[in-house]
Amino acid sequence: MLRAAILAATLCLLACGPTGQDGSAGSGSGGGGASTPDGGSSDGGSSGGGTASGGSGTTPTGGGPGGGGASGGADSLTAPATAWATRLGGLGVEWSHDVAVAPDGSMVAFDLVGVRGEGLEQLGFVHLDGDGRELQTELEDEGGAALHFAPTGSFAITPAGQFAIASAGRCAGGKCPTIGGGPVDGGALVLLDAHGKQVWSRALGGDVVSNVAVDGGGNLLVATGTALRRYGADGALAWERSGLDLAPGTPVAFDGRGNALYGHGGAVVSLDLAGKTLWERSLGGDLLVTALQANGSDVVVHGRFKALDLAGAKASPPAGADHGYFLAALGADGTPRWARDLGAVQETSGDGVKTLLAVDHAGRIVLVTGADACTAFVAEHEANGEPRWRRSLVPKGCGGRAVKVHGLAVTPSDVVVVAGELSASVDFGTGILHALATDGFVVGIGP
C-alpha cells in the first residue's frame, strides 16, 4: 500500500511533557547508537508533507546542564539560521531513519513507513533538492515483514549515486522482507541503484552492528558482532577480519587513503587495504568511541567518557553527570593530535541515539547532541576542535521527545542537514510543521 494522498487539512497534536535531562548512559553518533527508535503502531500508509523555508534569524542558544566544554558552555559565534524544513509523512507512522547527500548535491532521506512492532509496511527513498523540496519518492512494500537497522548510519550514497543499506531481515511463514526487490534473510549489505532497485546483495553471516561506510572509490565497510568486512563497488569481498567481539553501535570509517578504521571500546584500530593491522591506539582514561570520520589525513574521534586523559586534555564528568563527551583527532599513524572535553550535554535518559558526527568539505566538524529528544543541539567546530557556533535544533522549543534526530549530513555548499522524526507541531525556525502522527523531517541549516 503506497503512501496516501496528502490531507487538505492537517491535525495538530499536542507536544509531549517537559524535557528531561540527566547524565545516564546512552550513545550513538555517526555510526553508532544504543537502540532503534520505538515507532509504536500504525494505521498504515502515510503521505508526503510540506516544506517551510526562509531564514529565521536564529541566534545561539545557551548551554545544556553541566556546562563545561564547547558543547555545554557559552556560544562563541552567531549560529546560522534554519534555511528550510520539510515534513515527510501523513496519517500513518513514518520517520526519516537517515539522510545522505548525492553526488549532484541533492539529498535522499531514507524513510521507514508504517511500523507495526517487529514489522514495516514500506521503505521509502525521498529525493530532495537543495532547498528541501521533494523531487520524487520510491517506496517498497514490506507487508509487515521484520526488517531491522542499526540505530543510525544504515544508509549511504556511493560516488556513483547508488544506495548502500546495511540491514537484517527475518523470514517467517514463507515470507521474507525485501530491499530493492530482493529478499533479505539475516544480516545483509545491499546496493541499490538511484531508483531503489537492487544491484547486488551480500549476506554478512550475522546481524549488522555498525554503520555502513563508503570511500571515494565506492568501496564499502560494515561490521557484524564477530567480523569486519570490506567490499568493492562491484560487491566482491576484498577481505574479512573475523574473530572480533564488536558491540552494537560500533563505528566504522575509511581514512583519506582508503584504509579501514573501526572503534573497539576505548580504542581505534586501523587496517590496511589488505585488512592487516596498521595500528591500534587505546585512547586511555575510561571512554567509549561512538563515531569516526576521516578529516584530511587525520581521523576525528567522538564519544563519551567517565575519565578523559588524552592529548593533554584531562577531565571528569561535571558534578551530577554520569558521563561527559569528548572530541579528538588522531594523526595518520594513530598519534593523538588534540582532544577537547565537551562536558555533559542535555539529553534524556534511556536508550536512543544521543549524538551524531559529520565533517564538512572544509574540514569543520558538526555535532548533534541530545539527539533523541527536544534537547537536540547542533554545533560546529573548527578542524582543530575549536568551537564555531552552537544552536538549538528547535529554536522556539518543544516538549519531551516530540523531536528525535536519526541522521546528519553536510552538503557540498556546507548546509547542515538533520533528519529524524517529529510527533507534534514543531517550528524549526521557518514556520510550524504539523505532524499528523509520527512523521519524518529533514531540516537544512546555513550555510
C-alpha positions as CSV (number, residue, x, y, z in Angstrom):
1,M,0.0,0.0,0.0
2,L,1.6,3.3,-1.1
3,R,1.6,6.4,0.9
4,A,-1.9,8.0,0.9
5,A,-2.5,11.4,-0.7
6,I,-1.8,14.5,1.4
7,L,-4.8,15.6,3.5
8,A,-6.1,19.1,2.8
9,A,-6.5,19.8,6.5
10,T,-3.7,18.9,8.9
11,L,-4.1,17.8,12.5
12,C,-2.1,19.5,15.2
13,L,-1.0,17.2,18.0
14,L,-0.1,18.4,21.5
15,A,3.6,18.4,22.4
16,C,4.9,15.9,24.9
17,G,5.7,16.6,28.5
18,P,8.6,18.7,29.8
19,T,12.1,17.9,28.6
20,G,14.0,15.5,30.7
21,Q,17.7,15.7,31.5
22,D,20.3,13.5,33.2
23,G,23.7,12.0,32.6
24,S,22.6,8.4,32.2
25,A,24.3,6.1,29.8
26,G,23.4,6.2,26.1
27,S,25.4,6.5,23.0
28,G,25.3,6.8,19.3
29,S,27.0,9.1,16.8
30,G,27.6,9.0,13.1
31,G,27.9,5.2,13.0
32,G,26.6,4.2,16.4
33,G,23.6,4.2,18.7
34,A,22.2,2.4,21.7
35,S,18.9,1.2,20.1
36,T,16.5,1.8,17.4
37,P,13.6,4.2,18.0
38,D,10.2,2.9,19.1
39,G,7.7,3.9,16.4
40,G,4.7,2.4,18.0
41,S,1.7,1.2,16.0
42,S,0.4,2.5,12.7
43,D,-2.8,2.6,10.7
44,G,-0.9,2.0,7.5
45,G,0.4,4.3,4.8
46,S,1.2,7.9,5.1
47,S,1.7,10.8,2.7
48,G,4.1,13.5,1.6
49,G,4.5,16.5,3.8
50,G,5.5,20.1,3.0
51,T,8.4,22.5,3.1
52,A,8.8,25.7,5.1
53,S,11.7,27.9,4.0
54,G,13.3,31.3,4.5
55,G,15.8,32.2,7.2
56,S,14.6,32.6,10.7
57,G,17.4,34.7,12.0
58,T,18.2,32.1,14.7
59,T,20.7,33.1,17.3
60,P,22.8,30.9,19.5
61,T,21.1,29.2,22.5
62,G,22.6,28.7,25.9
63,G,24.4,25.6,27.1
64,G,23.0,22.4,28.5
65,P,23.2,21.2,32.0
66,G,26.7,20.5,33.4
67,G,28.1,23.5,31.5
68,G,31.6,22.7,30.6
69,G,33.3,22.4,27.3
70,A,32.4,23.6,23.8
71,S,29.0,21.9,23.8
72,G,28.0,22.7,27.3
73,G,29.3,26.3,27.6
74,A,28.6,29.6,26.0
75,D,28.2,30.0,22.3
76,S,31.1,31.6,20.5
77,L,29.7,32.8,17.2
78,T,26.3,33.6,15.8
79,A,24.8,30.4,14.6
80,P,23.4,30.1,11.1
81,A,19.6,30.2,10.6
82,T,17.4,27.4,9.5
83,A,17.2,27.7,5.7
84,W,14.3,25.2,5.2
85,A,12.4,22.4,7.0
86,T,10.4,19.6,5.3
87,R,7.9,17.2,6.8
88,L,7.6,13.8,5.3
89,G,4.6,11.7,6.1
90,G,0.8,11.7,6.7
91,L,-1.7,9.8,8.8
92,G,0.5,6.8,9.5
93,V,3.8,6.3,11.3
94,E,6.8,7.3,9.3
95,W,10.2,8.6,10.2
96,S,13.4,9.6,8.4
97,H,15.9,7.0,9.7
98,D,18.9,8.5,7.9
99,V,19.9,11.1,5.3
100,A,22.7,11.3,2.8
101,V,23.9,13.6,0.1
102,A,24.1,12.5,-3.6
103,P,27.0,13.4,-5.9
104,D,24.9,16.2,-7.5
105,G,24.4,17.8,-4.1
106,S,20.8,16.8,-3.7
107,M,19.7,14.8,-0.7
108,V,18.0,11.5,-0.1
109,A,16.1,10.7,3.1
110,F,15.8,7.0,4.0
111,D,12.3,6.6,5.5
112,L,10.7,3.8,7.4
113,V,6.9,3.7,7.0
114,G,4.1,2.0,8.9
115,V,5.9,0.4,11.8
116,R,3.9,-2.4,13.5
117,G,6.0,-3.9,16.3
118,E,8.7,-6.0,14.5
119,G,7.4,-5.2,11.0
120,L,7.4,-2.5,8.5
121,E,4.8,-1.5,5.9
122,Q,7.2,0.3,3.5
123,L,10.7,1.5,2.9
124,G,11.0,4.9,1.2
125,F,13.7,6.9,-0.6
126,V,12.7,10.6,-0.7
127,H,14.8,12.7,-3.1
128,L,15.0,16.4,-2.1
129,D,16.6,19.3,-3.9
130,G,19.0,21.8,-2.3
131,D,16.0,23.8,-0.9
132,G,14.4,20.8,0.7
133,R,11.7,20.4,-1.9
134,E,10.6,16.8,-2.6
135,L,11.5,15.8,-6.1
136,Q,10.4,12.2,-6.2
137,T,9.9,9.2,-3.9
138,E,10.4,5.5,-4.3
139,L,8.5,3.2,-2.0
140,E,8.8,-0.6,-1.5
141,D,6.1,-2.5,0.2
142,E,7.1,-4.8,3.1
143,G,3.7,-6.0,4.2
144,G,4.7,-6.1,7.9
145,A,7.8,-8.2,7.5
146,A,10.6,-8.0,10.1
147,L,13.5,-5.8,8.9
148,H,16.0,-4.2,11.3
149,F,18.6,-1.5,11.0
150,A,21.4,-0.1,13.1
151,P,20.3,3.0,15.2
152,T,22.0,5.3,12.7
153,G,24.3,5.2,9.7
154,S,22.4,2.3,8.0
155,F,22.2,4.3,4.7
156,A,25.0,5.8,2.5
157,I,25.3,7.0,-1.1
158,T,28.3,6.0,-3.2
159,P,30.2,8.3,-5.6
160,A,28.2,6.6,-8.4
161,G,24.9,7.7,-6.8
162,Q,23.9,4.2,-5.7
163,F,22.4,3.5,-2.3
164,A,24.1,1.2,0.2
165,I,22.0,-0.2,3.0
166,A,23.0,-2.4,5.9
167,S,20.1,-4.4,7.5
168,A,18.9,-7.6,9.0
169,G,15.8,-9.4,7.8
170,R,13.8,-12.2,9.3
171,C,11.8,-14.6,7.0
172,A,8.7,-16.1,8.6
173,G,5.8,-18.1,7.2
174,G,7.3,-18.4,3.8
175,K,7.6,-14.6,3.5
176,C,10.8,-12.6,3.6
177,P,11.4,-8.8,3.7
178,T,12.9,-7.3,0.6
179,I,15.2,-4.4,-0.2
180,G,15.2,-3.3,-3.8
181,G,13.1,-6.2,-4.8
182,G,15.4,-8.9,-3.4
183,P,14.8,-11.0,-0.3
184,V,16.8,-10.3,2.9
185,D,17.2,-13.1,5.5
186,G,19.7,-12.4,8.2
187,G,22.3,-9.6,8.1
188,A,23.0,-8.2,4.6
189,L,24.7,-5.4,2.8
190,V,22.6,-4.3,-0.2
191,L,23.5,-2.0,-3.1
192,L,20.6,-0.3,-5.0
193,D,20.5,2.0,-8.0
194,A,19.3,5.5,-7.6
195,H,15.7,4.4,-8.1
196,G,15.8,1.8,-5.3
197,K,16.3,-1.3,-7.5
198,Q,18.7,-4.0,-6.2
199,V,22.2,-4.1,-7.9
200,W,23.6,-6.8,-5.6
201,S,23.2,-8.2,-2.1
202,R,25.7,-9.9,0.2
203,A,24.9,-12.0,3.2
204,L,27.0,-11.0,6.2
205,G,26.7,-14.1,8.4
206,G,25.3,-12.1,11.4
207,D,23.3,-9.1,12.4
208,V,24.7,-5.7,11.5
209,V,26.2,-3.8,14.5
210,S,27.9,-0.8,12.7
211,N,27.1,2.0,10.3
212,V,28.0,1.4,6.6
213,A,30.9,3.4,5.4
214,V,31.8,4.2,1.7
215,D,35.0,5.7,0.3
216,G,35.8,7.7,-2.8
217,G,36.2,4.5,-4.9
218,G,32.8,3.2,-3.9
219,N,34.3,0.5,-1.6
220,L,32.1,-0.4,1.4
221,L,32.8,-1.2,5.0
222,V,30.4,-2.9,7.5
223,A,30.6,-5.0,10.7
224,T,28.7,-7.7,12.4
225,G,29.3,-8.7,16.0
226,T,32.2,-11.0,15.0
227,A,33.6,-9.7,11.7
228,L,34.5,-6.6,9.8
229,R,34.2,-6.8,6.0
230,R,35.3,-4.7,3.1
231,Y,33.6,-5.0,-0.3
232,G,34.5,-3.5,-3.6
233,A,32.0,-1.3,-5.5
234,D,31.1,-4.5,-7.5
235,G,30.2,-6.4,-4.4
236,A,33.3,-8.5,-4.4
237,L,34.6,-9.3,-0.9
238,A,38.1,-7.7,-0.6
239,W,38.8,-9.1,2.9
240,E,37.2,-10.2,6.2
241,R,38.6,-9.6,9.6
242,S,36.9,-12.3,11.8
243,G,37.1,-13.4,15.4
244,L,36.1,-9.9,16.7
245,D,33.8,-9.1,19.6
246,L,32.0,-5.9,18.5
247,A,29.1,-4.2,20.3
248,P,26.1,-2.7,18.7
249,G,26.9,0.9,17.7
250,T,30.5,0.1,16.7
251,P,31.6,2.9,14.4
252,V,33.5,2.2,11.1
253,A,35.0,4.5,8.6
254,F,37.6,4.9,5.8
255,D,40.6,7.2,6.2
256,G,41.8,9.6,3.5
257,R,44.0,6.8,2.0
258,G,41.3,4.1,1.9
259,N,42.4,2.3,5.0
260,A,39.7,0.9,7.2
261,L,39.0,2.2,10.7
262,Y,36.8,0.9,13.5
263,G,36.2,1.7,17.1
264,H,36.6,-1.0,19.7
265,G,35.6,0.2,23.2
266,G,38.1,2.9,24.1
267,A,40.4,2.2,21.1
268,V,40.7,2.9,17.4
269,V,42.0,0.3,15.0
270,S,43.4,1.0,11.5
271,L,43.6,-1.8,8.8
272,D,45.4,-1.5,5.5
273,L,44.0,-2.3,2.0
274,A,44.5,-6.0,2.6
275,G,42.8,-6.0,6.1
276,K,46.1,-6.2,8.1
277,T,46.6,-4.1,11.2
278,L,48.4,-0.8,10.7
279,W,48.0,0.4,14.2
280,E,45.7,0.1,17.3
281,R,45.5,3.1,19.6
282,S,44.0,2.9,23.1
283,L,42.8,6.4,24.0
284,G,43.3,5.9,27.7
285,G,41.1,7.0,30.5
286,D,37.6,5.5,30.7
287,L,35.8,6.2,27.5
288,L,33.8,4.7,24.6
289,V,34.4,5.6,21.0
290,T,31.0,6.1,19.3
291,A,31.9,7.8,15.9
292,L,34.8,8.1,13.5
293,Q,35.3,10.3,10.4
294,A,38.2,11.0,8.2
295,N,39.3,14.6,8.0
296,G,42.1,15.0,5.5
297,S,45.0,12.9,6.9
298,D,43.5,13.0,10.4
299,V,40.8,10.9,12.0
300,V,38.1,12.7,14.0
301,V,37.0,10.6,17.0
302,H,33.9,11.3,19.1
303,G,32.5,9.5,22.1
304,R,31.6,9.6,25.8
305,F,33.8,9.3,28.9
306,K,33.9,8.8,32.6
307,A,37.5,9.8,32.7
308,L,39.3,11.6,29.9
309,D,43.1,11.7,29.7
310,L,44.1,12.3,26.1
311,A,46.5,14.6,24.2
312,G,46.8,16.9,27.3
313,A,43.1,17.0,28.0
314,K,42.1,15.7,31.4
315,A,38.6,15.8,32.7
316,S,35.9,14.1,34.7
317,P,32.1,14.4,34.1
318,P,30.6,17.5,35.7
319,A,29.0,17.1,39.1
320,G,25.8,15.0,38.9
321,A,26.5,13.7,35.4
322,D,27.2,10.0,34.7
323,H,29.4,10.8,31.7
324,G,30.8,13.6,29.6
325,Y,31.5,13.7,25.8
326,F,34.8,14.3,24.0
327,L,36.0,15.2,20.6
328,A,39.6,14.3,19.4
329,A,41.8,13.9,16.3
330,L,44.4,11.2,15.6
331,G,47.2,11.6,13.0
332,A,47.7,9.1,10.1
333,D,49.7,6.9,12.4
334,G,47.2,7.0,15.2
335,T,49.1,9.6,17.3
336,P,46.7,11.8,19.3
337,R,46.8,15.3,17.9
338,W,44.3,17.1,20.1
339,A,41.4,16.4,22.4
340,R,38.5,18.5,23.7
341,D,36.2,18.0,26.7
342,L,32.7,18.8,25.6
343,G,31.3,18.4,29.1
344,A,27.9,17.0,29.8
345,V,25.1,17.7,27.4
346,Q,21.4,17.9,27.9
347,E,19.8,14.6,27.0
348,T,17.1,12.2,28.1
349,S,17.7,9.0,30.0
350,G,17.3,5.6,28.5
351,D,18.3,4.1,25.1
352,G,18.5,6.0,21.9
353,V,20.8,7.8,19.6
354,K,22.4,10.5,21.7
355,T,25.0,12.2,19.5
356,L,25.9,12.3,15.8
357,L,29.0,13.4,13.9
358,A,29.8,14.7,10.4
359,V,32.7,16.6,8.7
360,D,32.0,19.2,6.1
361,H,34.0,19.9,2.9
362,A,36.2,22.5,4.6
363,G,37.2,20.1,7.4
364,R,34.9,21.6,10.0
365,I,33.3,19.2,12.4
366,V,29.5,19.1,13.0
367,L,27.8,17.5,16.0
368,V,24.3,16.9,17.1
369,T,23.9,16.3,20.9
370,G,20.8,15.4,22.9
371,A,19.6,13.8,19.6
372,D,16.8,11.7,20.9
373,A,14.6,14.5,22.2
374,C,13.8,18.2,22.2
375,T,17.2,18.6,23.9
376,A,18.8,18.4,20.4
377,F,21.5,21.0,19.8
378,V,23.6,21.4,16.6
379,A,27.2,22.7,16.9
380,E,30.1,23.3,14.6
381,H,33.8,23.1,15.4
382,E,37.0,24.1,13.5
383,A,39.2,21.3,12.3
384,N,41.3,21.7,15.4
385,G,38.3,21.3,17.7
386,E,37.8,25.0,18.5
387,P,34.0,25.8,18.7
388,R,32.5,28.0,16.0
389,W,28.8,28.0,16.9
390,R,26.1,26.1,18.7
391,R,22.3,26.4,18.5
392,S,19.1,24.5,19.4
393,L,17.7,22.5,16.5
394,V,14.2,23.8,17.5
395,P,14.9,27.4,18.4
396,K,11.4,28.1,19.7
397,G,11.5,24.9,21.8
398,C,9.3,21.8,22.0
399,G,8.4,19.2,24.6
400,G,9.8,15.8,25.7
401,R,10.5,13.6,22.7
402,A,8.4,15.5,20.1
403,V,11.6,15.5,18.0
404,K,14.2,12.8,17.6
405,V,17.2,13.0,15.3
406,H,18.4,9.9,13.4
407,G,20.6,11.3,10.6
408,L,23.2,14.0,9.9
409,A,24.9,15.1,6.7
410,V,26.6,18.1,5.1
411,T,26.1,19.2,1.5
412,P,28.9,20.5,-0.8
413,S,27.7,24.0,-0.1
414,D,28.1,23.3,3.7
415,V,24.4,23.2,4.5
416,V,24.0,21.1,7.7
417,V,21.2,18.6,7.0
418,V,19.4,17.0,10.0
419,A,16.8,14.3,9.7
420,G,14.6,12.4,12.1
421,E,11.0,12.1,13.4
422,L,8.5,14.5,14.9
423,S,5.3,13.7,16.8
424,A,3.9,17.2,17.5
425,S,3.6,20.5,15.8
426,V,7.2,21.9,15.7
427,D,8.8,25.1,14.4
428,F,12.4,24.5,13.4
429,G,12.7,28.2,12.6
430,T,10.8,28.6,9.3
431,G,7.2,28.1,10.4
432,I,5.3,25.3,12.0
433,L,5.4,21.8,10.6
434,H,2.2,19.9,11.7
435,A,2.8,16.2,12.4
436,L,-0.3,14.1,11.7
437,A,1.0,11.1,13.7
438,T,4.7,10.4,13.7
439,D,6.3,11.9,10.6
440,G,9.7,12.3,9.2
441,F,11.5,15.6,8.9
442,V,14.6,17.0,7.1
443,V,16.0,20.4,8.1
444,G,18.7,22.4,6.4
445,I,20.8,24.8,8.5
446,G,23.0,27.5,7.0
447,P,25.4,27.9,5.4
